[in-house]
Amino acid sequence: MKDIFIQKEAVNITELLAKGASDSDGSDVVFIGRVRNNSRDKNVTLIDYEIYPEMALKELNKIADEAIEKYRLNRCIIVHRYGKVYPGETSIVIIVSTPHRAETYAGSRYIIDEIKKRVPVWKKEHYTDGSEWLSNRS
Amino acid sequence: MRVKVKLFASFKDICGFAEKELIVSEAIKVSEIVDMLIKSNREFAEKKDTLLVAVNEEYCSLNKILQEGDTIALFPPVSGG
C-alpha cells in the first residue's frame, strides 16, 4: 500500500497511522519532521516551503517505489507540507511497515535521505530579523 | 518553437519571474537558455555551479536538447523535509 500527498494543511498523524495498517506487519516506523524554533543561532518564526508540485509528487512516488522494492515495505505513506509551517508543527510524515524492524528502519531512513536530495521543495526560513533561503547542500 | 521556463526559490527572486514563455530556435539546448539568463543577470551567473535542471518534471543535464512545448525548470539545491 502506497499513499503520497503534498498538502498545505496540518497533518493528522492519528488518521494516517490507521490507514492501510495490516496485522501481517510486525513493525511500523513513523518519522515526523518538525520545524525548529532556532537555526544557526537565529530565532525562527516560521518556514515557508516552496514546492514544484507536479515534480515533487513524481519524485516522492519514485522514492516510495524504490524503498518498497528495496526494503519490501508493505505500507509506505509520505506526506510533505508546503506553505507556511510554524515552529513545533509537522513538516513531513513518513510511515512505513514491514513484518520485521530492520527493513522498516532502513526503509524509513532511505526515504527521508532521498527526499532531502531530490524532491523539489525549498525552505525559506523567517527569523525575527529577516529571512533566508536554505539549501540542503550548503 | 515555444518553451516554458520555470524558476524556483532564490532563482525566482534573483531573476524576478517565476514562469516565462520563450520563443527559441529548434534543437536548442538547456544550457543555451541558462546562458541567456546569465547574460542578463550577474547574480544568477554566480549560482550556475549549483543549478539543477528538470525538463518536463524529470531531472536532466544542461546538454538536453529541447522540443516544442517543453517545460524547463531551473532551481537551486533542494531543501525539503
Backbone of each chain as ProteinMPNN parsed JSONL, in Angstrom:
{"seq_chain_A": "MKDIFIQKEAVNITELLAKGASDSDGSDVVFIGRVRNNSRDKNVTLIDYEIYPEMALKELNKIADEAIEKYRLNRCIIVHRYGKVYPGETSIVIIVSTPHRAETYAGSRYIIDEIKKRVPVWKKEHYTDGSEWLSNRS", "coords_chain_A": {"N_chain_A": [[0.848, -1.192, 0.0], [0.59, 2.135, -0.948], [0.756, 5.583, -0.364], [0.843, 8.878, -1.235], [1.18, 12.246, -0.491], [0.959, 15.819, -0.971], [0.503, 18.703, 0.941], [-1.057, 21.715, 2.211], [-2.25, 21.977, 4.623], [-2.302, 21.212, 8.188], [-0.968, 18.091, 9.456], [-2.772, 15.155, 10.155], [-1.795, 12.902, 12.229], [-2.742, 10.687, 13.651], [-4.901, 9.786, 12.131], [-3.519, 9.024, 9.841], [-1.938, 6.929, 10.794], [-3.712, 4.83, 11.087], [-4.331, 4.205, 8.56], [-4.387, 1.811, 6.12], [-3.126, -0.083, 7.727], [-1.804, -3.285, 8.594], [-2.333, -6.531, 9.978], [-0.423, -8.362, 9.398], [1.987, -7.165, 9.44], [4.767, -6.643, 11.521], [6.015, -4.396, 12.4], [6.028, -0.853, 12.562], [7.435, 2.124, 11.409], [7.5, 5.456, 12.266], [8.272, 8.482, 10.994], [8.616, 11.775, 11.922], [8.967, 14.956, 10.834], [9.771, 18.114, 12.118], [9.352, 21.667, 12.458], [11.958, 23.584, 13.729], [12.513, 25.985, 16.401], [14.772, 27.383, 16.197], [17.749, 28.167, 14.383], [20.984, 27.992, 13.37], [21.846, 29.852, 15.384], [19.77, 31.692, 15.25], [16.487, 33.015, 15.822], [13.789, 31.262, 14.779], [10.842, 32.107, 13.156], [8.991, 31.125, 11.376], [8.773, 28.654, 8.713], [8.651, 28.968, 5.277], [7.616, 26.862, 2.898], [8.463, 26.352, -0.371], [7.255, 24.741, -3.295], [7.556, 22.569, -6.138], [4.987, 21.395, -7.417], [4.03, 19.335, -9.272], [6.367, 17.976, -10.049], [7.429, 17.319, -7.573], [5.593, 15.468, -6.58], [5.975, 13.421, -8.447], [8.677, 12.707, -7.901], [8.515, 11.97, -5.206], [6.884, 9.734, -5.432], [8.554, 8.082, -6.955], [10.676, 7.671, -5.157], [9.321, 6.374, -3.096], [8.532, 4.04, -4.456], [11.042, 2.92, -4.981], [11.944, 2.421, -2.367], [9.995, 0.633, -1.464], [10.509, -1.549, -3.075], [13.215, -2.121, -2.506], [13.336, -2.504, 0.291], [11.224, -4.097, 0.841], [8.701, -3.015, 1.658], [5.501, -3.083, 3.065], [3.71, -1.157, 3.606], [3.622, 2.256, 2.815], [3.614, 5.497, 3.477], [3.713, 8.876, 2.676], [3.736, 12.215, 3.592], [4.138, 15.476, 2.667], [4.406, 18.761, 3.676], [3.603, 22.071, 2.411], [3.956, 25.652, 1.954], [3.302, 27.917, 4.688], [4.831, 26.918, 7.663], [4.918, 26.536, 11.092], [7.085, 26.877, 14.039], [7.402, 23.871, 15.856], [5.346, 22.67, 14.518], [4.399, 19.972, 12.273], [6.29, 19.122, 9.434], [6.761, 17.083, 7.705], [5.697, 13.705, 7.273], [6.471, 10.31, 7.505], [5.446, 7.082, 7.098], [6.18, 3.76, 7.47], [5.852, 0.225, 6.995], [6.665, -3.14, 7.742], [7.097, -6.763, 7.98], [9.279, -7.114, 9.745], [11.635, -5.352, 11.911], [14.17, -4.421, 10.966], [14.158, -3.887, 8.165], [12.17, -2.009, 8.171], [13.118, 0.208, 9.645], [15.349, 0.815, 8.023], [14.142, 1.358, 5.574], [12.618, 3.641, 6.146], [14.634, 5.472, 6.737], [15.979, 5.564, 4.29], [14.036, 6.78, 2.683], [13.663, 9.422, 3.815], [16.246, 10.432, 3.526], [16.589, 10.42, 0.729], [14.538, 12.135, -0.061], [15.512, 14.558, 0.895], [17.578, 14.946, -0.844], [16.478, 15.002, -3.425], [13.762, 15.834, -3.863], [11.854, 18.455, -5.195], [11.595, 20.894, -3.227], [11.775, 23.811, -1.306], [13.125, 25.524, 1.473], [12.266, 28.534, 3.003], [13.535, 30.23, 5.506], [12.194, 32.146, 8.089], [13.076, 34.744, 10.252], [13.269, 36.535, 13.387], [14.548, 38.756, 12.571], [14.604, 39.036, 9.694], [14.923, 37.002, 6.636], [15.737, 33.906, 4.899], [16.738, 31.841, 2.151], [17.201, 28.338, 2.26], [19.575, 25.664, 1.722], [19.987, 22.198, 1.264], [22.437, 21.331, 0.535], [24.199, 23.205, 1.263]], "CA_chain_A": [[0.0, 0.0, 0.0], [1.398, 3.359, -1.058], [-0.063, 6.793, -0.395], [1.755, 10.024, -1.261], [0.441, 13.513, -0.532], [1.535, 17.104, -0.562], [-0.635, 19.488, 1.426], [-0.785, 22.936, 2.976], [-2.887, 21.857, 5.935], [-1.624, 20.424, 9.228], [-1.085, 16.649, 9.226], [-3.429, 14.395, 11.219], [-0.981, 11.687, 12.303], [-3.578, 9.583, 14.141], [-5.637, 9.256, 10.97], [-2.564, 8.37, 8.937], [-1.473, 5.672, 11.397], [-4.718, 3.77, 10.909], [-4.525, 3.999, 7.126], [-3.709, 0.679, 5.478], [-2.379, -0.922, 8.68], [-2.099, -4.711, 8.396], [-1.893, -7.393, 11.082], [0.71, -9.199, 8.978], [3.221, -6.406, 9.666], [5.15, -6.605, 12.933], [6.682, -3.147, 12.782], [5.768, 0.413, 11.88], [8.303, 3.234, 11.807], [6.878, 6.737, 11.935], [9.21, 9.604, 11.064], [7.931, 13.068, 11.917], [9.877, 16.109, 10.761], [9.105, 19.307, 12.667], [10.088, 22.932, 12.331], [12.603, 24.025, 14.971], [12.368, 27.431, 16.638], [16.091, 28.022, 16.103], [18.595, 27.668, 13.312], [22.247, 28.739, 13.295], [21.815, 30.962, 16.355], [18.714, 32.662, 14.972], [15.154, 32.611, 16.252], [12.947, 31.008, 13.606], [9.422, 32.4, 13.409], [8.256, 30.183, 10.514], [9.425, 28.279, 7.453], [7.748, 28.97, 4.135], [8.09, 25.833, 1.972], [8.029, 26.461, -1.773], [7.255, 23.399, -3.892], [7.209, 22.372, -7.556], [4.088, 20.307, -7.032], [3.945, 18.195, -10.195], [7.614, 17.209, -9.998], [7.592, 16.788, -6.207], [4.787, 14.241, -6.488], [6.664, 12.377, -9.237], [9.881, 12.257, -7.193], [8.1, 11.256, -3.987], [6.405, 8.408, -5.859], [9.722, 7.278, -7.354], [11.399, 7.301, -3.931], [8.492, 5.363, -2.411], [8.628, 2.777, -5.222], [12.382, 2.358, -4.758], [12.011, 1.906, -0.984], [9.106, -0.538, -1.384], [11.196, -2.684, -3.714], [14.485, -2.4, -1.837], [13.16, -2.942, 1.693], [9.971, -4.882, 0.857], [7.729, -2.339, 2.524], [4.094, -3.38, 2.758], [2.98, 0.108, 3.699], [4.504, 3.421, 2.652], [2.828, 6.736, 3.412], [4.548, 10.076, 2.796], [3.014, 13.49, 3.491], [5.043, 16.627, 2.774], [3.652, 20.019, 3.663], [4.184, 23.244, 1.773], [3.383, 26.874, 2.527], [3.869, 28.363, 5.968], [4.811, 25.936, 8.749], [5.43, 27.262, 12.264], [7.858, 26.054, 14.973], [6.634, 22.846, 16.567], [4.427, 21.98, 13.597], [4.948, 18.9, 11.447], [6.503, 19.472, 8.027], [6.745, 15.846, 6.902], [5.449, 12.44, 7.985], [6.737, 9.103, 6.717], [5.06, 5.875, 7.837], [6.472, 2.539, 6.71], [5.575, -1.011, 7.739], [7.079, -4.442, 7.176], [6.996, -7.76, 9.053], [10.397, -7.074, 10.708], [12.071, -3.972, 12.147], [15.389, -3.965, 10.259], [13.753, -3.297, 6.877], [11.304, -0.848, 8.42], [14.009, 1.331, 9.975], [16.179, 1.151, 6.859], [13.27, 1.945, 4.55], [12.262, 4.986, 6.58], [15.849, 6.281, 6.597], [16.219, 5.758, 2.853], [13.048, 7.733, 2.139], [13.926, 10.81, 4.22], [17.523, 10.858, 2.935], [16.394, 10.699, -0.706], [13.708, 13.343, -0.162], [16.366, 15.732, 1.116], [18.46, 15.124, -2.007], [15.867, 15.013, -4.766], [12.395, 16.347, -4.057], [11.941, 19.912, -5.367], [10.968, 21.691, -2.172], [12.796, 24.735, -0.775], [12.741, 26.197, 2.72], [12.681, 29.906, 3.284], [13.41, 30.435, 6.948], [11.924, 33.527, 8.519], [13.591, 34.998, 11.598], [12.771, 37.782, 13.972], [15.212, 39.88, 11.893], [14.836, 38.804, 8.255], [14.603, 35.677, 6.109], [16.82, 33.364, 4.072], [16.529, 30.544, 1.502], [18.152, 27.333, 2.711], [19.913, 24.601, 0.782], [20.499, 21.026, 1.973], [23.833, 21.096, 0.125], [25.088, 24.296, 1.684]], "C_chain_A": [[0.889, 1.249, 0.0], [0.451, 4.555, -1.119], [0.863, 8.0, -0.252], [0.921, 11.299, -1.369], [1.389, 14.696, -0.392], [0.345, 17.946, -0.115], [-0.181, 20.699, 2.215], [-1.214, 22.773, 4.426], [-2.012, 21.052, 6.905], [-1.901, 18.936, 8.995], [-1.759, 15.995, 10.432], [-2.762, 13.016, 11.316], [-1.803, 10.48, 12.768], [-4.351, 8.938, 12.988], [-4.714, 8.469, 10.05], [-2.143, 7.007, 9.473], [-2.427, 4.514, 11.148], [-4.854, 3.357, 9.439], [-3.711, 2.807, 6.613], [-2.905, -0.203, 6.416], [-2.802, -2.384, 8.503], [-1.563, -5.534, 9.561], [-0.731, -8.311, 10.681], [2.05, -8.474, 9.141], [3.522, -6.317, 11.161], [5.801, -5.311, 13.339], [6.233, -1.985, 11.904], [6.845, 1.385, 12.347], [7.646, 4.519, 11.321], [7.94, 7.822, 12.084], [8.396, 10.89, 10.968], [8.992, 14.158, 11.884], [9.123, 17.335, 11.246], [9.979, 20.532, 12.482], [10.64, 23.322, 13.704], [12.445, 25.532, 15.142], [13.71, 28.152, 16.582], [16.881, 27.386, 14.983], [19.813, 28.576, 13.228], [22.198, 30.033, 14.12], [20.776, 32.037, 16.042], [17.378, 32.107, 15.454], [14.25, 32.482, 15.034], [11.486, 31.276, 13.969], [8.514, 31.518, 12.551], [9.148, 29.766, 9.36], [8.353, 28.279, 6.37], [8.332, 27.976, 3.122], [7.531, 26.119, 0.578], [8.155, 25.075, -2.408], [6.982, 23.49, -5.388], [6.29, 21.151, -7.525], [4.091, 19.087, -7.959], [5.202, 17.319, -10.091], [7.838, 16.596, -8.614], [6.803, 15.484, -6.06], [5.433, 13.094, -7.263], [7.847, 11.806, -8.474], [9.523, 11.487, -5.92], [7.623, 9.846, -4.342], [7.561, 7.506, -6.261], [10.46, 6.768, -6.117], [10.633, 6.213, -3.185], [8.608, 4.016, -3.132], [9.983, 2.108, -5.004], [12.46, 1.712, -3.37], [11.155, 0.645, -0.835], [9.824, -1.76, -1.952], [12.431, -3.109, -2.911], [14.303, -3.015, -0.446], [11.872, -3.741, 1.899], [8.95, -4.295, 1.832], [6.318, -2.75, 2.111], [3.238, -2.118, 2.817], [3.972, 1.247, 3.607], [3.628, 4.656, 2.462], [3.8, 7.905, 3.576], [3.644, 11.3, 2.643], [4.038, 14.611, 3.665], [4.192, 17.887, 2.72], [4.357, 21.076, 2.835], [3.441, 24.465, 2.291], [4.014, 27.15, 3.883], [3.711, 27.292, 7.051], [5.548, 26.575, 9.941], [6.19, 26.321, 13.2], [6.954, 25.101, 15.769], [5.69, 22.087, 15.656], [5.176, 20.947, 12.757], [5.101, 19.365, 10.007], [6.441, 18.242, 7.126], [6.451, 14.653, 7.807], [5.72, 11.296, 7.017], [6.345, 7.911, 7.591], [5.372, 4.674, 6.949], [6.253, 1.325, 7.612], [6.103, -2.21, 6.972], [6.902, -5.48, 8.293], [8.066, -7.589, 10.131], [11.077, -5.706, 10.741], [13.26, -3.509, 11.303], [15.028, -3.267, 8.951], [12.942, -2.014, 7.103], [12.149, 0.389, 8.747], [14.789, 1.781, 8.739], [15.341, 1.832, 5.778], [12.912, 3.379, 4.883], [13.448, 5.933, 6.368], [16.142, 6.593, 5.128], [15.292, 6.85, 2.306], [13.389, 9.168, 2.54], [15.241, 11.313, 3.608], [17.355, 11.218, 1.457], [15.536, 11.951, -0.91], [14.582, 14.585, -0.048], [17.327, 15.99, -0.048], [17.696, 15.51, -3.27], [14.537, 15.734, -4.922], [12.419, 17.881, -4.125], [11.036, 20.692, -4.414], [12.085, 22.554, -1.597], [12.243, 25.438, 0.451], [13.185, 27.642, 2.679], [12.427, 30.126, 4.77], [13.177, 31.901, 7.241], [12.361, 33.66, 9.973], [12.947, 36.27, 12.153], [13.391, 38.99, 13.262], [15.551, 39.562, 10.431], [14.442, 37.406, 7.816], [15.704, 35.226, 5.161], [16.388, 32.044, 3.441], [17.589, 29.568, 1.998], [18.418, 26.32, 1.613], [20.447, 23.429, 1.582], [21.95, 20.745, 1.623], [24.762, 22.179, 0.63], [25.728, 23.983, 3.023]], "O_chain_A": [[1.797, 1.398, 0.818], [-0.541, 4.531, -1.846], [1.581, 8.125, 0.741], [0.058, 11.41, -2.24], [2.458, 14.599, 0.21], [-0.714, 17.898, -0.741], [0.902, 20.725, 2.8], [-0.62, 23.354, 5.335], [-1.113, 20.317, 6.496], [-2.923, 18.564, 8.418], [-1.378, 16.237, 11.577], [-3.115, 12.09, 10.587], [-1.566, 9.363, 12.309], [-4.441, 7.714, 12.885], [-5.067, 7.402, 9.549], [-2.005, 6.048, 8.714], [-2.006, 3.365, 11.014], [-5.414, 2.308, 9.121], [-2.481, 2.815, 6.676], [-2.082, -0.995, 5.958], [-3.976, -2.688, 8.294], [-0.474, -5.268, 10.07], [-0.128, -8.96, 11.535], [3.113, -9.079, 9.0], [2.656, -5.967, 11.963], [6.116, -5.13, 14.515], [6.081, -2.112, 10.689], [7.139, 1.465, 13.539], [7.288, 4.661, 10.152], [8.447, 8.051, 13.182], [7.593, 11.068, 10.051], [9.814, 14.268, 12.794], [7.984, 17.575, 10.845], [11.2, 20.43, 12.364], [9.913, 23.383, 14.695], [12.267, 26.265, 14.169], [13.805, 29.345, 16.869], [16.704, 26.208, 14.673], [19.684, 29.785, 13.036], [22.466, 31.129, 13.628], [20.89, 33.168, 16.516], [17.166, 30.895, 15.489], [13.976, 33.463, 14.343], [10.966, 30.747, 14.951], [7.395, 31.201, 12.954], [10.144, 30.423, 9.057], [7.291, 27.675, 6.523], [9.401, 28.209, 2.558], [6.319, 26.13, 0.363], [9.074, 24.324, -2.08], [6.265, 24.38, -5.846], [6.756, 20.014, -7.599], [4.146, 17.948, -7.495], [5.116, 16.091, -10.049], [8.368, 15.491, -8.496], [7.296, 14.516, -5.482], [5.443, 11.95, -6.809], [8.018, 10.589, -8.396], [10.15, 10.478, -5.599], [7.924, 8.884, -3.634], [7.562, 6.314, -5.954], [10.822, 5.594, -6.035], [11.225, 5.247, -2.702], [8.764, 2.976, -2.492], [10.067, 0.888, -4.859], [12.972, 0.603, -3.217], [11.552, -0.3, -0.153], [9.759, -2.854, -1.393], [12.657, -4.296, -2.673], [15.029, -3.932, -0.061], [11.491, -4.019, 3.036], [8.416, -4.986, 2.7], [5.994, -2.757, 0.923], [2.193, -2.021, 2.173], [5.03, 1.217, 4.236], [2.99, 4.832, 1.425], [4.612, 7.92, 4.501], [2.882, 11.404, 1.681], [4.721, 14.685, 4.687], [3.362, 18.053, 1.826], [5.56, 20.988, 2.588], [2.428, 24.342, 2.978], [5.111, 26.681, 4.185], [2.605, 26.823, 7.319], [6.659, 27.085, 9.798], [5.974, 25.109, 13.169], [5.899, 25.485, 16.274], [5.275, 20.975, 15.983], [6.388, 21.026, 12.557], [4.175, 19.929, 9.423], [6.114, 18.338, 5.943], [6.895, 14.601, 8.954], [5.267, 11.305, 5.873], [6.86, 7.755, 8.698], [4.891, 4.581, 5.819], [6.443, 1.391, 8.827], [6.009, -2.292, 5.747], [6.59, -5.117, 9.427], [7.812, -7.878, 11.301], [11.1, -4.989, 9.741], [13.35, -2.33, 10.96], [15.534, -2.182, 8.663], [13.024, -1.065, 6.323], [11.927, 1.47, 8.202], [14.878, 2.974, 8.448], [15.799, 2.781, 5.142], [12.902, 4.24, 4.004], [13.283, 7.051, 5.881], [16.499, 7.716, 4.769], [15.723, 7.729, 1.56], [13.402, 10.051, 1.682], [15.342, 12.476, 3.218], [17.916, 12.21, 0.99], [15.783, 12.734, -1.828], [14.414, 15.544, -0.8], [17.826, 17.102, -0.219], [18.209, 16.265, -4.096], [14.219, 16.201, -6.016], [12.942, 18.533, -3.221], [9.913, 21.079, -4.736], [13.209, 22.085, -1.419], [11.095, 25.882, 0.488], [14.336, 27.942, 2.36], [11.287, 30.199, 5.229], [13.864, 32.778, 6.716], [12.059, 32.81, 10.811], [12.194, 36.966, 11.472], [12.859, 40.099, 13.325], [16.676, 39.801, 9.991], [13.719, 36.704, 8.524], [16.499, 36.034, 4.679], [15.753, 31.218, 4.097], [18.754, 29.939, 2.14], [17.611, 26.135, 0.701], [21.267, 23.616, 2.48], [22.625, 20.003, 2.336], [25.977, 22.091, 0.452], [26.507, 24.786, 3.537]]}, "seq_chain_B": "MRVKVKLFASFKDICGFAEKELIVSEAIKVSEIVDMLIKSNREFAEKKDTLLVAVNEEYCSLNKILQEGDTIALFPPVSGG", "coords_chain_B": {"N_chain_B": [[10.293, 27.756, -31.943], [8.098, 27.196, -29.103], [8.855, 27.326, -25.649], [8.601, 26.731, -22.112], [9.802, 28.386, -19.245], [10.528, 27.76, -15.923], [11.218, 29.1, -12.738], [12.508, 28.639, -9.451], [12.398, 29.255, -5.876], [15.309, 30.861, -4.603], [16.229, 31.517, -7.143], [14.058, 32.472, -8.517], [13.602, 34.835, -7.143], [15.979, 36.222, -7.707], [15.972, 36.507, -10.514], [13.542, 37.655, -10.958], [11.163, 36.603, -11.961], [8.701, 33.944, -12.113], [7.761, 32.276, -14.006], [7.997, 31.942, -17.507], [7.283, 32.303, -20.974], [9.138, 31.36, -23.772], [10.28, 32.106, -27.083], [12.176, 30.163, -29.082], [15.01, 28.933, -31.014], [14.919, 25.921, -33.067], [15.957, 22.764, -31.703], [17.464, 23.74, -29.594], [19.64, 23.814, -26.722], [19.335, 23.12, -23.165], [21.372, 24.421, -21.816], [21.793, 26.703, -23.336], [19.598, 28.253, -22.812], [20.064, 28.753, -20.145], [22.422, 30.229, -20.379], [21.401, 32.532, -21.572], [19.97, 33.645, -19.455], [22.027, 34.096, -17.672], [23.51, 36.045, -18.99], [21.884, 38.235, -18.711], [21.802, 38.667, -16.042], [23.866, 39.117, -13.424], [23.982, 38.132, -10.806], [22.626, 35.735, -10.981], [24.409, 34.357, -12.557], [26.416, 33.758, -10.748], [25.349, 31.63, -9.437], [25.463, 29.474, -11.04], [26.969, 27.073, -10.77], [25.663, 25.556, -8.883], [23.249, 24.977, -9.87], [20.245, 23.18, -10.606], [18.523, 21.159, -12.991], [15.455, 20.478, -14.64], [13.483, 18.902, -17.089], [10.281, 18.856, -18.268], [9.459, 17.89, -15.776], [11.388, 16.008, -15.059], [14.612, 15.244, -13.862], [17.525, 16.404, -15.575], [20.423, 16.847, -17.758], [22.426, 19.775, -18.578], [22.9, 19.55, -21.216], [20.729, 18.644, -22.536], [18.571, 18.475, -25.305], [16.048, 20.604, -26.384], [12.473, 20.404, -27.001], [9.573, 21.436, -28.866], [7.167, 22.943, -26.804], [8.204, 22.046, -24.4], [8.76, 22.119, -20.83], [10.974, 23.816, -18.899], [12.629, 23.587, -15.887], [14.44, 25.446, -13.582], [16.465, 25.39, -10.79], [17.723, 25.958, -7.399], [19.799, 23.858, -5.199], [17.807, 21.46, -3.467], [15.757, 21.697, -0.468], [14.014, 20.256, 1.173], [11.908, 18.386, 3.515]], "CA_chain_B": [[9.371, 26.939, -31.15], [7.806, 27.761, -27.791], [9.153, 26.537, -24.444], [8.267, 27.451, -20.885], [10.869, 28.333, -18.232], [10.062, 27.984, -14.549], [12.285, 29.301, -11.754], [12.013, 28.43, -8.091], [13.152, 29.68, -4.683], [16.15, 32.053, -4.747], [16.379, 31.855, -8.574], [12.877, 33.277, -8.857], [13.831, 36.174, -6.568], [17.104, 36.866, -8.399], [15.63, 36.85, -11.909], [12.333, 38.478, -10.949], [9.964, 35.966, -12.53], [8.52, 32.537, -11.739], [7.457, 31.484, -15.201], [8.045, 32.773, -18.711], [7.296, 31.536, -22.217], [10.157, 31.883, -24.687], [10.318, 31.572, -28.444], [13.598, 29.85, -29.286], [15.257, 28.184, -32.251], [14.799, 24.466, -32.976], [17.091, 21.979, -31.204], [18.256, 24.486, -28.608], [19.94, 23.027, -25.506], [19.027, 23.782, -21.887], [22.496, 25.304, -21.467], [21.661, 27.98, -24.05], [18.594, 29.027, -22.052], [20.769, 29.19, -18.931], [23.347, 31.299, -20.789], [20.605, 33.754, -21.791], [19.662, 34.215, -18.136], [23.292, 34.555, -17.087], [23.896, 37.302, -19.647], [21.059, 39.364, -18.26], [21.761, 38.764, -14.583], [25.149, 38.712, -12.863], [23.779, 37.345, -9.58], [22.259, 34.38, -11.413], [25.65, 33.751, -13.054], [27.162, 33.233, -9.59], [24.671, 30.425, -8.942], [25.465, 28.468, -12.11], [27.558, 25.804, -10.361], [24.78, 24.777, -8.008], [21.948, 24.916, -10.532], [19.666, 21.891, -11.005], [17.664, 21.311, -14.168], [14.484, 19.429, -14.975], [12.649, 19.176, -18.26], [9.014, 18.123, -18.124], [9.436, 17.339, -14.416], [12.392, 14.956, -14.87], [15.966, 15.791, -13.82], [18.311, 16.151, -16.786], [21.662, 17.63, -17.808], [22.361, 21.015, -19.356], [23.054, 19.221, -22.643], [19.473, 18.133, -23.112], [18.026, 19.237, -26.43], [14.623, 20.866, -26.09], [11.481, 20.238, -28.065], [8.402, 22.31, -28.792], [6.248, 22.723, -25.682], [8.872, 21.57, -23.175], [8.837, 22.987, -19.652], [12.302, 23.721, -18.277], [12.655, 24.137, -14.522], [15.794, 25.717, -13.081], [16.325, 25.662, -9.359], [18.895, 25.699, -6.551], [19.68, 22.598, -4.454], [16.538, 21.385, -2.739], [15.909, 21.729, 0.996], [12.765, 19.78, 1.774], [11.958, 17.511, 4.685]], "C_chain_B": [[9.187, 27.576, -29.771], [8.208, 26.792, -26.686], [8.805, 27.4, -23.226], [9.429, 27.299, -19.902], [10.261, 28.637, -16.87], [11.275, 28.14, -13.639], [11.702, 29.15, -10.355], [12.972, 29.024, -7.052], [14.026, 30.909, -4.986], [16.299, 32.471, -6.212], [15.235, 32.761, -9.04], [13.078, 34.718, -8.365], [14.9, 36.932, -7.356], [16.693, 37.354, -9.788], [14.324, 37.64, -12.015], [11.139, 37.9, -11.685], [9.912, 34.496, -12.121], [8.321, 31.666, -12.976], [7.433, 32.409, -16.415], [8.004, 31.864, -19.935], [8.316, 32.182, -23.145], [9.953, 31.306, -26.074], [11.788, 31.403, -28.799], [13.762, 29.059, -30.585], [15.169, 26.675, -31.994], [16.094, 23.87, -32.403], [18.012, 22.745, -30.248], [18.488, 23.593, -27.374], [19.535, 23.818, -24.262], [20.125, 24.785, -21.547], [22.379, 26.671, -22.155], [20.617, 28.882, -23.374], [19.261, 29.598, -20.788], [21.705, 30.348, -19.274], [22.613, 32.625, -21.02], [20.313, 34.447, -20.458], [20.913, 34.794, -17.488], [23.689, 35.918, -17.664], [23.121, 38.492, -19.105], [21.084, 39.544, -16.74], [23.048, 38.225, -13.954], [24.984, 37.818, -11.616], [23.416, 35.901, -9.917], [23.507, 33.634, -11.895], [26.443, 33.112, -11.913], [26.58, 31.918, -9.074], [24.809, 29.246, -9.9], [25.955, 27.09, -11.637], [26.631, 24.939, -9.515], [23.422, 24.497, -8.66], [21.512, 23.475, -10.856], [18.651, 22.143, -12.109], [16.692, 20.151, -14.278], [13.756, 19.862, -16.242], [11.438, 18.253, -18.167], [9.0, 17.278, -16.849], [10.361, 16.142, -14.196], [13.766, 15.626, -14.849], [16.696, 15.474, -15.124], [19.562, 17.013, -16.745], [21.439, 18.892, -18.64], [22.461, 20.76, -20.858], [21.767, 18.762, -23.303], [18.97, 19.067, -24.213], [16.513, 19.362, -26.233], [13.741, 20.671, -27.313], [10.324, 21.191, -27.826], [7.528, 21.936, -27.582], [6.889, 22.238, -24.391], [8.776, 22.614, -22.053], [10.178, 22.754, -18.973], [12.197, 24.332, -16.881], [14.108, 24.279, -14.095], [15.669, 26.07, -11.611], [17.603, 25.364, -8.581], [18.74, 24.339, -5.855], [18.445, 22.612, -3.552], [16.791, 21.381, -1.23], [14.622, 21.305, 1.694], [12.998, 18.935, 3.01], [11.613, 18.246, 5.948]], "O_chain_B": [[10.004, 28.383, -29.329], [7.94, 25.593, -26.769], [8.728, 28.626, -23.31], [9.975, 26.207, -19.747], [9.57, 29.64, -16.69], [12.246, 27.393, -13.76], [10.545, 29.493, -10.111], [14.154, 29.255, -7.307], [13.542, 31.886, -5.557], [16.476, 33.656, -6.497], [15.423, 33.677, -9.84], [12.769, 35.68, -9.067], [14.754, 38.122, -7.637], [17.024, 38.47, -10.188], [14.04, 38.228, -13.059], [10.197, 38.626, -12.001], [10.937, 33.883, -11.823], [8.665, 30.484, -12.988], [6.91, 33.522, -16.351], [8.608, 30.792, -19.942], [8.353, 33.404, -23.286], [9.512, 30.168, -26.229], [12.55, 32.369, -28.816], [12.789, 28.583, -31.171], [15.322, 26.213, -30.863], [17.181, 24.412, -32.601], [19.194, 22.425, -30.12], [17.662, 22.747, -27.032], [19.41, 25.042, -24.31], [19.842, 25.874, -21.048], [22.821, 27.68, -21.607], [20.742, 30.106, -23.37], [19.052, 30.754, -20.42], [21.77, 31.334, -18.54], [23.131, 33.696, -20.706], [20.397, 35.67, -20.348], [20.868, 35.84, -16.841], [24.137, 36.812, -16.947], [23.632, 39.611, -19.047], [20.46, 40.465, -16.213], [23.287, 37.017, -13.955], [25.749, 36.876, -11.407], [23.838, 34.966, -9.237], [23.646, 32.432, -11.671], [27.062, 32.062, -12.086], [27.252, 31.181, -8.353], [24.332, 28.148, -9.613], [25.421, 26.063, -12.055], [26.805, 23.722, -9.445], [22.558, 23.856, -8.062], [22.313, 22.663, -11.32], [18.007, 23.191, -12.16], [17.047, 18.996, -14.042], [13.456, 21.04, -16.432], [11.565, 17.039, -18.01], [8.588, 16.118, -16.852], [10.157, 15.356, -13.271], [14.064, 16.467, -15.696], [16.507, 14.406, -15.705], [19.75, 17.81, -15.825], [20.416, 19.052, -19.305], [22.149, 21.631, -21.669], [21.737, 18.52, -24.51], [18.952, 20.288, -24.056], [15.81, 18.389, -25.96], [14.175, 20.755, -28.462], [10.127, 21.687, -26.716], [7.199, 20.768, -27.374], [6.198, 22.038, -23.392], [8.72, 23.818, -22.302], [10.481, 21.646, -18.529], [11.731, 25.46, -16.721], [14.902, 23.349, -14.231], [14.877, 26.931, -11.228], [18.461, 24.612, -9.044], [17.669, 23.735, -5.914], [18.094, 23.633, -2.961], [17.9, 21.098, -0.777], [14.199, 21.916, 2.675], [14.123, 18.788, 3.486], [11.609, 17.652, 7.027]]}, "name": "protein", "num_of_chains": 2, "seq": "MKDIFIQKEAVNITELLAKGASDSDGSDVVFIGRVRNNSRDKNVTLIDYEIYPEMALKELNKIADEAIEKYRLNRCIIVHRYGKVYPGETSIVIIVSTPHRAETYAGSRYIIDEIKKRVPVWKKEHYTDGSEWLSNRSMRVKVKLFASFKDICGFAEKELIVSEAIKVSEIVDMLIKSNREFAEKKDTLLVAVNEEYCSLNKILQEGDTIALFPPVSGG"}
